[in-house]
Structure formats: C-alpha cells, structure tokens
Amino acid sequence: MERREEQPGAAGAGAAPALDFTVENVEKALHQLYYDPNIENKNLAQKWLMQAQVSPQAWHFSWQLLQPDKVPEIQYFGASALHIKISRYWSDIPTDQYESLKAQLFTQITRFASGSKIVLTRLCVALASLALSMMPDAWPCAVADMVRLFQAEDSPVDGQGRCLALLELLTVLPEEFQTSRLPQYRKGLVRTSLAVECGAVFPLLEQLLQQPSSPSCVRQKVLKCFSSWVQLEVPLQDCEALIQAAFAALQDSELFDSSVEAIVNAISQPDAQRYVNTLLKLIPLVLGLQEQLRQAVQNGDMETSHGICRIAVALGENHSRALLDQVEHWQSFLALVNMIMFCTGIPGHYPVNETTSSLTLTFWYTLQDDILSFEAEKQAVYQQVYRPVYFQLVDVLLHKAQFPSDEEYGFWSSDEKEQFRIYRVDISDTLMYVYEMLGAELLSNLYDKLGRLLTSSEEPYSWQHTEALLYGFQSIAETIDVNYSDVVPGLIGLIPRISISNVQLADTVMFTIGALSEWLADHPVMINSVLPLVLHALGNPELSVSSVSTLKKICRECKYDLPPYAANIVAVSQDVLMKQIHKTSQCMWLMQALGFLLSALQVEEILKNLHSLISPYIQQLEKLAEEIPNPSNKLAIVHILGLLSNLFTTLDISHHEDDHEGPELRKLPVPQGPNPVVVVLQQVFQLIQKVLSKWLNDAQVVEAVCAIFEKSVKTLLDDFAPMVPQLCEMLGRMYSTIPQASALDLTRQVGLLVGAELLTLADQHSLLSCSWSTSLLMSLPTFPQLRPSSCSSPPSHSLSSSKALKRKPDLFLCERLDVKAVFQCAVLALKFPEAPTVKASCGFFTELLPRCGEVESVGKVVQEDGRMLLIAVLEAIGGQASRSLMDCFADILFALNKHCFSLLSMWIKEALQPPGFPSARLSPEQKDTFSQQILRERVNKRRVKEMVKEFTLLCRGLHGTDYTADY
C-alpha cells in the first residue's frame, strides 16, 4: 500500500487539493501544531491535519511518516491516520489488499516493539480495527494468528519486546471493539468470535502471570490485558485461574492497582451472577485480604485500603442476591458483610484522612433491597440475622458523620468541607433508607442514646456526638412521617437542654426542629418549647439559612396555632430585617414566613402588622423614587420590591393552599371584607407606577414590579379582582412603551383570569390588543431594534392567546383588536427558531381555525391570508423547521382541511405548483400525491401526521436512510 495514492480513501476526498497533502506539508503542519505559539495558527494546522487524515493521500503519507528517522510526534500522526482510514473507510479497501495491509501493520508493530510506546499503541489499535473488520469470515482465527506470529523465534526483536507488543495488541483489541462503529449485526458476530478466541488468550496470560521469571512490566501488562478482555462478558468460570492469580498479585505493590482493576472488572460483569459456585470460591479470597486491609489502615496506606474495599464492595454489591440465596453459606457471606462494615467505619475523617467509606454506601441499599424482596418466611430469617448488622451500621454512620475538632476543621480547605457536606448528605440518605428495615425501633435507639448523653453527669459529652445523633433524627424526620412516634415528645423536651456552643451543632438543632414542624402542628402545646430557640437564632448571621428556613416551616405548618406568638415573631423578624443581618435570599424566605404567619390572623390584625412591617420600606421606596436612577438605588429598589412580592406570595387569608386538605381541616372561616394584600397594593400602586416611570427601561426593576403582581395573582385568584382594571392599564402602557419579557409573562398570568370571569371584556380587549400589536411590530424584520435581548420571543404570547381564544372566542369581536395583525404575527412566529414559540403559534392556529365559521372577523382574515399560512406551513415541512415539530404543523393542515376545505383544496394546488417548492428534491408526482392524500383525510389526525412525516423526509432527502430509524 505504500505507493497507491489513487487507492481506497476516495470517500474522504474533497477537503483540499490533492497536492496539498504531501509528506512535507504534513510535517510542516505538525510542527506548527506543536511549536507555533500563535493559537490561531495552531487551530488552522489542526483543522488542516484533520482533513489530511481522511484524504486519499493519507494511505501514502502515513507509511512515510512512520520511517525511523522521524520524531515520535510525526510517527504518531502517521499511525493515527492509518487507524482512521481503516476504521472509518474500510469499505473503500479492496479485498485483495487485506493481506498486504495486515502484513505491513505487523511489520511496523514489530519494528516499534522496541521504539516509541505511544506509536506502538496506535499501530496496535489500527491492526485491532483491521482484525475486527475482517472477523470472522476474512480472518477467522485472528487472535490465534497474532499470538503465533509474535511468538516466532525468527523475529529481530528480543523476546520481552515481542511479548509486550503482543500484550499491547491483545489489550487494545477488546477496547477497540467497545468503541467500534461496526453495524449491530456485525457486532454480534464479532463478539461471538472474540469469545471463542479467549481460548487462545487466557492460557497465555495465565502462563505469563504465574511464571516466576516474568518481569514485573510483563505481569502488569498481563493484568491490564485480562481486565480488558473480561469486559467482553467472558464466562466467570473461564476467568477463575486468572482471578486467583490476580489475588495473589495483590501482594506485589507494583501490581496492586492493575490487580484491583482486573478483579473488580471480572466480578462486576453483569453475567457473573450466573456462576454462583465461582462466586462462592471468591468469598474466601476476599476475606483473605482482611489482614492486608488492617495493616494498610494502620499504616495510613489509603491506596491499598481503597483498592481492597473496591474488591469487597464489587463482590457484595453486584451479587448480594445470588449469595443470599445460598442459605447454607450464610456465614461466609455475613463475614463479607462485616468486612464491608469495617470499610464503612474505616478510621479517620472523610475526605481528609480516608476516601474509602463512601464506596460502601450503595452496598447497604442493595443488601436491604434484596433482603426485603424475599418471601415472608425467608425474609424473617434474614431480618433476624441482619437487623443487628443494620443497627451497627447506624452507629458507624453517625460516628463517620461527626465533625472533627474545631481546631482540625479550621485547617480544612473549602473543597474538603464541601466534600464532607456531600458525604453527610449521602449518610443522611442512607439512614433514611435504613428506617425501612429498622422502623420505629431506630428512633427509639437514637433517642435513648441522646437522652443518656445529655443527662449523664459522669463524663462531659462532646458536641460532635450530640450533633451526629440529632443529625440522625433530622435525616429520618425530613422524609419519614414521625407524627405517631412516641419518642418525638421526649426529643422536643431534650432540645432545650442542649448546650449550644458551636455553629454546626446550632445549625443541626435548627434543621431538626424544622424537620419536626409537621409534628408540632399536631402537638401545638410543644411549640413554645422550641420557638424561643428559633427566634434567638434569627439574630445570628452564621445561622441564617437554618434559622430562617426553620421559622418558615413552622409558620407554614403551624400557622393556625401561632397567633399567640405572632407579635413576638413579627417584632424579632422586623428587627433582624432592619439590621440587615441576613443575605437577600434569606430575607425573602423570612418575608414568606411572615406571610404564612399573618394569613391565620384576623383582617384587622393583619393590616396592623402589615403597617408596622412594611411602612419603613414604603418610606424608603418613596425616597428612592425621587432620586436619579443609579446602580446603588436600583439594588435597594429591587430588594424592597422583592420583599413585598415574597410577602404577598404566602399571605393568603382565603387559605387556598389548604383546599387539598379537605373542609374538615380548615380551622378558620373565610373572612369577609377587602383582602389585606389588595388594600396594600392599592395604597402603593401610585408609588410603584412612579418607580416604573423612571426605571421602565431596566429589565431587572420591571421584573421585580411584575413579580409583586404575578405572585399576588397566583395567591389571591378571585380576591385580586379589584386590582384588575388598574393593572391592565399599567400593563398596556408598560408593554407598548418598552416590551419586557416579565411584562409579557404577567400579561399571560392575568389572561388566565379570563376563565374566572374576572376581567371585563374591555380589560381583555385592552390586554390582547396591546400585547399583540406590539408583538407584531417586534416581529417585523423592518424593526429589529424593537426586539430587546431581554425580551422573550414576542409571538410566544400565542400560547396565552390560544388559551384565551379557547375560553372566550368573542375576544376577537373587539373593534380595537386588529385580527389581521394577530394572524400575521402568528404566521411570522411559525418561522422563529425557538421551538416553544413555534409550538405555541401552531396551538394558536389549531384553536383559531375552528372559529372561522362562527366569528366573522376570523373567517374574513382566514379567507384573505390563509394561503400565506399554508405556504409558511409547507416551507416548514419542506425543511425550514425541525423534524421534531412536524406533528404541530400537521395539526394546522388537519384544521385547515376540516374547517376550510374548499379554500385549502384551491390553495394547496397553487402553492405546490412552483418548481423547487417546498423542496428541490420533490418531483411533481410526489407533490401531487401529497396534496391528494391530505385533502382526502378529514377525520384521522394520526394519519395526517404520518403523511407529513413521510413528506418531510422526502423533502430533506432522508427517506429510506438510517436517519429515519427512530423517527
């Protein structure tokens, strides 16, 4: 192949003129890629070299680049080019060239056996790719031939070099198979062929691994080769001898990592569970590593302990069900479980002193699932054996969850602290899961330990121990219903006795109280035991997240029992807000908590508390509204508006959020009179408009204003009615002056009130007319400056308009509404690149077209502009829109056919008449067939969707190709 420039790579031609891809030019480009300091030159060189690799000339220059006088970087590129040509363009190679190509690759591999290792590996990958393409017919005994050729004594390379080259080739062969682009049917044939070829590989590997004279580098390569082959799902029983040899090699520090990888890969293959007898033989081998594990832990050898733990977990996690089924061997499996327990409780703090314990957590999930999946009788037996194990696991996990000493923790990096936090979350999840196995006895166990710890006068207890036990309670109470637990009252009674002298402990106390908020709602007499702790913690910025989130949970769950404490809660909250103790997000949470709290009070009390709570902010906002806009006062304005919107999010005196609980759980009657939120909004409305007048072009301020009303609408629903006229008028001005995405979203939200009959027809017309006319202007290519980047695609308003149209078709009777403009805007939206916009507009038309007979204005615009709509739909099907949207366009065609048949039959023939429309790939016959099929189908929407999918594939030239397999 060295001299065949005209040969097989023709498929890759076209990247550049043939003369460009010479050996000299390739070498210059490689020099530029590796040594030119200019990044642009490097990128150009890389792009050119990628084209060179797939060119027909690659067959020629690849071999020349492998010459002994070339540097390894150049040789490596030559070997890589050969691999690409063989793996991607195999069909271009004539069959009579297979043997010569194979022979040349063998020659090059033999030569590089004592040369550059990276080039050798690349050549081996190329030969592996060739072997996979030829197997099994053209090269039936590929692996056996490789072994025989490299064992030949007449080679100029020494025995060790040939051995290492052969092992490299055998290692990359299964790896290349895993990533190969072979067709699926070929992959199955080749896999079967490789499974047979194991018979030529494994005896050789066993011999080399067990042979005392084998050097360490050879034995390490053997282990890597074995590790590669077992991933082909070789039967576990065929691997027994090599696995045992790998266990023996664990005693050699140089071979340890490779041995671990090989054993874990062998044990973890999915098919291994079928070979129970082999698995049972492996248990003593794993248990035999316990002394080595203990020595490693004692000596602080994290790599060794980590590796042994991986082996034990691989056996236990992958095969716990199969091993549990062997009842007569229950003691040996229990010994393995105890070994994994040792790994879970390995001494030291994660991740600073050890990184092993986290590997074991999934095993405990798997073992529990397998035990609980047995039939009742067998499950009872295993529960008796393993419940004590899981109680021990809880102790071990809580010990591992303990914080280090304050001094030690102070030296940890931020990354180590974050890893420890995630590790504790994993432990928390495990404890929650273990509750399913141990039940209420687990809570009793934790409570007894905490009680003894806090009441013992014999020795001082560490805060870490207390914190860990509380963390255990919190982990379970956050997700498990503990309302009927008989230990929670005692726990609530113990919490005030805890001496809190540490931030971590205080945080956990707060989160534990928060986790018990539902229990407190059912036992309100206990609220006073813990509420003072929470209010006190609010004043500590270090406890910001935990204290505020806990207060929010209590106010949400226990609001009907909090009126006696309301004045105190509001006073403390107001104090910390004015002192600016908390960050913005916690301030918002705190306002949400106060919203829940105030919802349970009488209207007079709510208004009184609202006045004292928000008056300082209103006064501050009045001052800010007078100032010239600048970045500092903008932040203050957004913050104040955010506080108000979060307060109104949860302040609901109608108790809408309680509706799902049923009338028997509603503790307060629905109050009469004006809603306090509406009263406040009406009082501050003029002020908000004043702020808007100065900040109307600032998306962040507009978004903050809109958030107040949007959240109020969602919470108040029909109670929001008094605000609707003012808000509609404001929205109209906002959206027509400078359209913003947030204003559009609020318009959509207000539009949803149409179904509740809260908008007068005039308000509806005002909103719809303004938003659509502005959206149309923003859509026109003549006015691109009116489409600010901060605004979402204007025609996405189609979604809310289609909902409004569905509920109230008489909206389109409004004289102020330009129906023609609305129609044209939606047609333009069909051509937008954003899929949600296109879907929304398609939905609009599927709602609009059925109205063309009952609403005169709609019928008129469809008659005048319907052809324009059809052409936009055909253009989209012809290739301008994503294939994933074809069902949406099919819906429009179906609606046109069903409700405008006479018009469609005329339009579709005219539209498809021009040559090349909607695609140059279509013949006149294909277009005619499509139009006839569509016009005939006025009942079955699914059939129309199939027609459109078939037609779009023809338009795109994809019909009958592999690309349509999943379409």
N, C-alpha and C positions, 0 to 999 in steps of 0.2 A: 504493500500500500504506500510505500514511501514516495513513489513517483506518479501517483494518479490524481493530479489536480482536478481532472474532469469527473472524478468518481463520486461516490454516494453522497455527499452533503448538499445536493442541489436544493433540497427543501429549505435550507437556511439561507439561500441566496437573496440578494436584493438589498442588503443592508448598506453596501458601499461598492464601488467599482472593484473588480477582481484584483487589479494590480495593487490596490491599497494594502491588501492583506498578505504582505511578504514577511519573511522571517525578520528582515532588517527593521521593517516598520513595527512589527510586534515587539521586538526588543526595545525599540525607542519608546513605544507607548508604555511598556512595563517600567522602564527607567523613570519615565515621567510620573507614573502612578506611585512609585515607591519613594522617589527622591525629590520631586519638584515641590518646593514649599508653597506654591500657589494652589489654593484649594480648588479654584475653577479649572485649572489645568488638570489636576488630579481627576476631577469629575468627568471632564471631557475624555481623558485617557481611559477611564473605567468604562464609559459608555462605548467607546470605540472597540475596546478589547472584548466586551460582551458580544458585539456584533461579529467580531473576528472569530470567536469561539464557535459560532453557529454557521459560519460561511463554508462553502465547499472547499476553500483553500485550507481550512483547518486540518484536513486529512494530510496535507503536505507539510505545513509548518510545524505541526505537533511533534512529529518524529524528529525533525531537525532541532527543535528546542530541547530535546532530551539528550543531545550529544554531551559527552563527558566534559567538554571544555566550557560548557555553560554553567552559570551560577545557579544555585538551588531555586531561587525565585523564578527564573526563566524556565527551568525544568519542571517546576511545579505547575506553571501555567500550561505547558505542553501536555502534561499528564491530565490536567483538569479538562482541557479541550477534548482530548480523546474520550474521556468519560461522558462528556456532554453529547458528543456525536453518537456514541454507542447507545446511550440510554434514551436519547430523545429522537434520534433519526435512524433507528435500527432498520426500519422498512426500506431505507434508501441503500442499504448494503446488499449487493448481490450475494446469493447463497454460495457461489463458488469462491467468494472472498473470505468466508468464515474461518476456514482453517489457517490461512496465511495471517489473518488478523490475530487469531489466537496464538499462533506461534510467535509472532513479533512481540505480543504482550508478555508471554512467558520469558522471552529473551531479555526484555527490558527489566522485568521484575528480578530475574536472576542477577542482572548486572547491578541493579540498585540495592540488592540484598546487603551489600557492603558499602552502600552510599548513603545519600540523604534519606532519612526516615520519612519525612513528610511527602517526598516524591514517591517513595516506595508505597506508602499507604494509598496515595491517589491512583497509582498504577494498579494496585490490588483491587481498588473499587471499580476501575474500568474493566478489569478482567471478570470481576464478580458480576457486573452488569451484563457483560457478554454471555457469561455462563447462564444467567437467569433467562436471557432472551433465547438461548439455544436449547435449554432443557424443556422437556425430557427427550424430544424426538431427535434433534440435531446433535445433541451431546448427552446421551443417556446416563453416562457414568462420570459426570463432570468432576465431582468431588474426589472420587477414587483416582481419576486421572491426575488431578492436581497433587494428591499425596504421592502417587507413584513417580511423577516427573521430578518432584523436589527431593525425593529420596534417592535419585540416581547418583551413583558414585562418580560418574564421569564429569560432573559439574566443576567448573573452575573455582567456585565459591566454597569456603570451608563449611563443614557440617553444621556448626551453630548458626551461621548466617543463613544457610538454606532453611534450617528449622524455623528460625524466627520469621523469615519471609513467608513460609508456608502457613505458620500460625496467624500471621497478619492477614493473609488471604482468606483463611478459614474464618477469621473473626469478622471481617467486613462482609462476607457473603450473606449471612442472615440479616445483618443490619441493612444492606442494600436491598434485600428482599422486602423488608418492612417499609421502606420509603419508595419502592419502585413504582413506576407508572404502568405496570402490566395490567391488561384488561382483567376483569374479575374472573372470567372463566379460566384464563391462563394462570392467574394467581393460585387458584385451587390446584391445578395440575402441578405447578412448580412446588407448592407446599408439600404435596404428597411425595414428589420426587426427592425433596430435601429430607423428609422424614425417613425415607429409605436409606439415604446417603449417610445418616447418622452412624450406620454400621461401619463406615469407613473412617469416621472422625473420632468417636468416643474411645475405641481401643487405643488409638494413637495418643489421645490426651491422657488416658489412664497410665499408659506406659511412661510417658514423659513426666507426669506428676509424681509417680511412685518411684521412679528411677533415682537412686541416691546420687548418681553422677550428674544429674540435670542441674545446670546452673540456675541461680535464682531468677535471672531475667527470663529464661525459658519457662520456668514453672509459673511465673507471674503471667506470662503471655498465654499459657495453657488455661489458667483460671479465667482470664478475660474471654478467651475463645469459648469456653464452656458456658460462661454467663451469657454470651451472645446466642448460642445455639438453643439453650433451654427456653428462650422466648418464642421459639417456634412451636411451643406446646408439645415438646417431646414427652412421651410417657414417663412418669416419675420413676417407675421401677427400672427403666433403662438408664436412669441417672444415678442409681444407688451408689455404685462404686465411686463415681466421681464426687458425689456429695460427701461421702465418707472421707475421701482423700482431701477434700476442701476443708472439712472439720479438722483434720489432722494438721493442715497447713495454717490454721489459725494460731498455732503456737509460734509461728515464724513472723516476727514483726514486719518484715519486708513484704510478706504475702498476705497480711491480715486484711487490709482493705479489699483486695481483689477476692479473697476467700469469702468475706462477708457478702459482697455484691453477688457472687456466684450462688451462694447458698440461698440468699433471700430471693433471687430471681427464680431459682429452681422450685422453692417451696411455694412461691406466690402465683405460679401459673394456674389459671382457672381450672384446668383439667386435673390438677393434682389430687383433689379430694376423692377421686375415684379409687385411688391406690392407698386404701386405709392401712394395709399391712406395712407398706413402706413408711407411711406417716408415723405409725406406732414405733417403728425402728428408729425414727429420727428423734423421738422424745428423749431417750437416754443420752443421745449425743448432745442435745441442747442442755439437758440437766448437767451433763459432764462439764459444762463451761462455767458453772457457778463459782468454783474456786478462783478461776481466772478473772471472773467478774468482780468478786470481792477484793481481790488483790488490786485490780485496776481502780476501784473506788477508793481503796485505802491509800493508794499512791497518787490519787488525783489524775489518773490517766483517762481523760474524758473521751478520747477517741476510741479506746478499747471498750470501755463500758457502753458507749453509744452503739458500737458495732454488735456486741453480744446482745444487747437489748433489741436491736433490729431483728436479729435472728429469732429470738424467743417470741417477739410480738408477731412476726410473719407467720410462724407456725400456729400460734394460738388464735390470731385474728382471722386468718384465712380458712382455718379448718376446725374451729371450735365445735360446730355442729357434728361433723363427722367423728370427732374424737369423743364428744359427749355420748354419742350413740354406742360407743364401745364400753358398755357398763362394766364389764369385767376388768377394764383398765382404768377405772375411775381414779385410782390413787396416783397413777403416774401423771394423768392429766391435771389433777389437783396440785401435784408438785410443780408442774409447769406454770399453773396459775399463780402459785406462791412465788415462783421465780419472777414472774412479771410484776407481782405486787412489790417485790424488792426493788425492781426497776422504777416503779411509780414513786416509791418512797426514798429514792436514792438521796443520800445526804447532800446538803447544800441548797443554796437559793438559786432558783431558775431566774434568769439565764446566765447569771454571773459565775456560779460555781458548778453548774451542771446544765446540760441541754437534753438529757435523756428522758426524763419523766414524761414530757409532753407526748412522746411517741406512743405511750401506752394507753392514753385515754380512750381512744376509739375501741380498743380491745374490750374494755369493760361494757361499752354499749352492746357490742356484738355478742359477748357472752350472755348478758342479761336477756337480749332478744331471743337467743337460741334456747335458753332455759325456759322462758315463758311461752315458747312456741310448742313445747311438748304437750302431749295429752295430760289430763289432770293427775293421773296416778304417778307417772314418771316425773312430772313437774314437781309434785310434792316431795319426792325423794331428793331431787336436786336442790330444791329450796332448802331442805334441811341441811344439805352439805354446804351450800354456798351463801346462805344468809349471813352466817358468821364472817365469811370472807368479805362480803359487801359492807358489813358494819366496820370491819377492819379498814376497808378501803376508804370509808368516810373519815375515819381518824387520820389516815395517811394523807388524804387530800386536804383536809383542814390544816394539817401540820405544814404541808407544802405551800398552802395559801398564805401562811403567816408572813408578815413583813419582817425584814431584817431589823436590826437595831437602828435607832435614829442616826447614829454616827456612821454606820456602814451604808445605810440608804443614801446618806448625803453625798457619798462618793460615787454613786451610780450615775451613769450618763443618762440623758433624756431618752435615748433609744432603748437602753436597758430597762428603764422604768416603764416605757410603753410596752415592751415585750412582756414584762411581768404583769402589767394590767391585762393584756390579752390572755395571758396564761391563766390568770384568776377568773376571767370570764369563761374560759374553757372548763375550769374546775367547777364553776357555778353551774354550767350546763350539765355537767356530769352528775352533780349532786341532785339536780332537779330530776334527771332521768332515773337515778338510783331510787328515788322516792317510790317509783312504781313497784320496785322489788320489795322495799322495806316498809313502806306505808307509814302509818301514824307512829309506829314504834321509833322511827328515825327522829321525829320531832321530840318525842319524849326523851330519847337518848341525848339529844343536843341540849334540851332544857335542863336535864339532870346535871350535865357537866357544867353548864353555865351557872346554875344555882350553886353547885359546890364551890366553883371558882370564886364567886362573888361573896359567898357567906363564910368561907373558910377564914379562920383567924390564925391558922398555924403558920402559913408562909405567904409572903406577898405574891400576888399574881402579876404576870406581865400583860401589858395592854395588847400585845400581839395575840396572845392566846384568847383573850376576850373578844377581840375584833374578829378573829377567824371563826369562832363559834357563832357570833352574830351574823357573819357573812354567810354561814351555812343556812341559818334561819331565813335570811333575806333571799338567798338563791331559790329556796323552795317556795316561800310565800309569794314571790313575784309571779309565779306561773301556776301554782297549785292552790286549789280552794282550801284554805285552812280555817274557814268560818266555823267548822264544827270541831276543831281541835280543842282538847281540854287543857293544853299547855300554854296556849296563847295568853290567857289572862295572867298566868304566872309570869310569862315573859314581859308583858307590859308592866307588870309590877316590879320586875327586876331592872328594867332600863333606867329608871331614875337613880338607882343605886350605883350605876356605873360611874367610876371616877374618870371623867374625860379630860385627859391632859395631852391629847395628841390629835392632830388633824385627821389622820387616816381613821382612827377609831371614831371620831366625831362624825365623819362622813358616813361610815357604815351604820352608826346609830340612826342617823337621819334616814338613810335609804331603807333601813329595816322598818322604821316607823311608817315610811311611805308605802312599803310593801304590805303593811297591815291595815291600810286605810279602809279597805272594804270591811274588814273585821270590826274596825272602830265604828263604822256606820251601823252595824248590827248591835254594837255594845257601846252606845254613846256615853254611858257613865264613866268609861275609861279615857275619854278624850282629854279630860283635864290632867291626866297623869303624864301625858306626853306633849301636849300643845305648848306649855311653857318652854320646854326644851327647844322646840322648833322655832318659836318666836325669838328666843335668846340667840339661837344660831344665825338668824337672819342678819344680825349685826356684824357677823364675822365674814369678811370678804373671802377668806380661804374656804369657807363652807358654802359659798354662793350657790353652786349648782345643786348640791344635795339638799340644802335647807329650802330653797325656793321650790324645787321640784316636789319635795315632800309636802310643803304647805299647799301647793296646787292640788296634789292628790287628795289631801284631807278636805280641802274646800270643795272639791268636785264630788267626793263620795259622801261626805258628812254634812253637806251644806244645811240640811234641814234641822240639824242639831247644833248648829254653830251660832244662832242669833245671840245667846248669852255671852259669847266671846267676841262678837263682831266688832264692837267698839275698840277692844284691845288690839285685835288683828289689824284693823284699818289704821289705828294710830301707829303701831310698830312699822307696818308696811310703808305708811306715808313718811315716817321718819327716815327709813333706810333709803327710800327713793329720793328724798330731798338731799340727803347726804351723799348721794351718788356712789354708794358702796359697791353696787353690782354692775356688771357689764350689761350692754344693751339687751342681749338675748334674755338674760335673767330678769331684767326689768320688765320685759314683755311677758314672761311667764308669771311674774308677780301680779301684773295687771289682770291676767287671765284668772289667776286665783281669786282676786278680789271680785271679779265679775261673777264667778260661781258663788262666792260668799253673799254678795248683795242680792243675788237672784232669789234668795229664800226670805228676804226681809219684806216688810210692808212697804208700799209705794212711798209713803211719807219718809220712812227711814232711809230708803234707797236714795231719794232726792237729797236728803240731808247729808248723807255720807258722800254722795257724788259731788255735792257742792264743795265740801271741805277737801275732797280728794283731788278734784281736777281744777279748782279755781286758781291755784298758783300757776298751773300750766297754761291756762287760758290767758292769764295776765301776761305771762312770759311770751305767749304767741302773739298777743296784741302788740307788744313792744317790737317783736321781730318783724311783724307785718309792716311796721313803719320804716324799718331800716332798708338801706340799699342792699340788694342781694349780693352776698359774698359767700365763699365756701364755709366759713365758720358758722354763720347764722343758718345756712342751709342744713347743716348737720343737726343743729338744735331743732329746727322746724320738723325735719323728718323724724327725729326722736319723739317729739311731743305727739305728732300725728300717729306714730306707731303705738305709743302708749294708749291713746284713745281707741284706736282700732282693735287692739288686743283686749281692752276692757269690754268693748261692745261685742266682741266675738262670743263671750261667755255669759254676758249679763242678759238673762232670758227669764222674765217673770212669768211667761206663759208655759215654761218648763217643757219646751218642745223635745229636748233631749231625753226627757223621762217617758215619752209616749210609749216607747217599746216595752216599758216595764209593766204596763197594764194599769188600769184605773185604780186597782186596789192598793198600789204602791204610791200613788200620788198623795203627798202629805199636805199639800196646800191647795186651796181653791184658786182658780184662775182669777186674778184681781181685775177689778173694773177700773175704768178711767184711762187717762193717757199713759202710754208706755214711757218710763223714765228715759230710756235711750232716745226716743223720739223728741222728748222735751229738751234734752241736752242738745241734740243735733239741730233742732230749730233755733236754739239760742245761739249756737256758734256758727250757723250756716253763713251768715253775712261775713263773719271773720274769715271763714275758710275761703269764701269767694275772694275776699281781699288778698289773702295769701296767694291764691291761684293767679290773680291778675298780674302779680309781679313774677311769678315762677312758672307761668304756663308753658314756657319752652324748655323747662327742666323735667326730664322724664322721671327722675327719682322722686321729686316733690309731687308731681302729678300722680305717680303710682301710690304714694303714701296717702294722698287725699282720697283717691279711688278706693283704697283698701278700707278706709273707715266705712264708706257706704256699702261696699261689696260685702264685708263681713256682717254689717248690720242687717242687710237684706237677707242673708242666709240664716241669720239667727232669728230675726223678728217675723219674717214671712208676712202674713196679712197685717200684723201690727205696724208694718212700715208704711201703710197706705198714706198717712198724712204727709209724708215726705216726698211722695212720688212726683207731684207737679213741679216742685222746686228743682228736684234732682234732674228731671227730664230736660228742663230749661237749661240748667247748668251744663249737662252733658252735651246738649246741642251746640252751645257756644264753644265748649272745650274742643269737641271733635271737629267742628267746622273751622276753628282758628288754627290749631296745630294738632293734628291727629296723633294720638299716642296709643300704644298697644294696651295700656292699662285702662284707658277710657273705653276702648272697644270691648274689653273684657267686662267692664262694668255695665256697658250697654247690653251686652248679651245676658248678664245676670238679671238686670232689670226686665229684659224682654221675657224671661222665664215667668215673670209675674202675670203675663197675659192670661195664662191658663187659670189663674186665681181671680181673674176679673178685677185686678187692682188698678190697671192702667185704663184711663179713659181713652176713648178712641182717638181723641186729639193728641194725647200723650204718645200713643202708639205710633200714630202717623208722623208725629214730630221726630221721634227717635229714628224710625225706619227711614224716613225721607232724608234726614240729615246724614245719617251714617252711610247710606248707600250712595248718595250723591257725592259725598266726599271720597268714599272708597273708589268710585268710578274715576274721579279726577286723578286720584293717586295711581290708578292702574294704567292710565293712558301713557304711552311712551313719550308723548309731547311734554309731559310734566314730570320727568323723573325726579326733579328736585323736591317734589311733594311726597316722596316716599322715604321718610327718615329711617335710618337703620334701626332706631329704637322701636319702630312700629312693626308689628307682625303683618303678614300679607293682608291687605285690606279686604280682599274678597273672601277671606276666611270667615267674614261675617255672614256668608251664605249659610253657615251651619245654624246660627241662631235665627236667621230669617226663614229658613226652611221649617224650623220648629214653629215659629210664629205663624207662618202660612198654613201649616197643618192644623193649628188650633183655630186660627181666625182668618179664613180666606178673604173676608171682606176688608182686610187691611189694604188690599190692592184696589179698592174702590175710592181710596182717598185722592182728592183732586191735587193735593200738594205733592203726591208721590209720582215721580217720573218712572212709570213701569218700564218704559223702553230703555231708560238708562240702567235700571236694575238688571234687566235682561242682558244688555250688552256687557255690563260689568261682570256678570256671572259667566258669560261666554269667554271673556278675556281671562277669567280665573282658571278656566279649563286648561289654559296654556302655561300656567305658572309651574315652576319646577318643584314646589313643595307638595308632596303627596297629600297631606291633610287638607290643603286648600282645594286641590282638585277633587278630592272625595266629597268635601263639603259642598262644592258647587254642583257636582253631579247629584248629590242628595237634594239640592235646591230644585233642580230641574225635574227630578222624579216626583217632587211634590207640586211643582208649578203646572206641569203639562196636563195632569188630570183636571185642572181648574179652567182650562181654556174654553170649555163649553158653558161653564156656569158664571164666570167672571168676564164681562165684556172686554175690559182693558187687557186682560191676559190673552184672550182669544185674538184680539187685534194685533198685539205685539208678536205673538207666535206666527200669525199669518205673514206679517211683514218681515220678521227677522229669523224665522225658524230655519230657513235654508242656511243662514250663517252659522247657526248652532250645529246643524248636521255636518257642515264642512269641517268645523272645529273637532267634532267627534271623529269623523273619518280620518282627519290628519293625525289625531292622537292614536287611533288604531293602526294607522299606516306606519307608525314608528316614532312619532314625536313624544309619546308618553311611555312611562314604564309599563312593562307587561303585567306587573302586579296590579295595575289599575284597570285592566280590561273589563272586569266584571262591572265596575262603576259605569263605564261608557256603554256597556251592553244594556244596563238599566235604562239609560236615556233612549237608546234605539227602541227598546221594548215599549217605553212610554209613548214615544212618537208614533209607533206603529199602532198602538192600541187606541190612542186618543186623537191622532191627526193622520189617519191612514191615507186619505186622498191626497193630502199635501206631501206626505213622505214618499208615496209612490211616484210623484212627479219630481220631487227634489232629488231623490237618490239616483235616478237615472241620469239627470242633468249633471249632478256632482261627480259621478264616476266616469263621465264621458271623456274629459280631457286626458290625453296620453300622459302616463307617468304619475297620475294621481290615483290614490294617495301614496303609491309606491311605484318606482320604475320596474320593479320585479314582477308586476302583475300583468297577465295577459287580459285582453278584453273579455275573453270567455270566463276567466276566473272572477272578474268584477261583475259580470252579468249573473253568474251563478250565485254569488254572494247576495246581490240585491234581490234576486228572486226568493232565495231562502229566507231572508229577513222579512220580506213582505208577506210570505206565506204563514209565518209563525206569530200569531197574535195572542196565544194562550199560554204556551210553555216558556216561562222566562229562563229556565235552566238550559233549554235547547238553544235559545238565542245566545246565551253566554258561551256555549260550546262553539257556535258558529263564529262568534267574534274572536275567540281564542285561535281557531283554525285559520281565520283570515289574517290575523296579525302575524302569525308565523309565516304565512306565505309572503306577506308584505316585507318581512325582515329577512327573508331567505333562510329561515331556520326550519322550515317544515321538513320532517323526516331526519333531522340531525340528532346527535346525542344531547344537545342543549335542551331538547323538549322532553327529556325523560321524566323530569319531576314537575312538568308544567301542567 
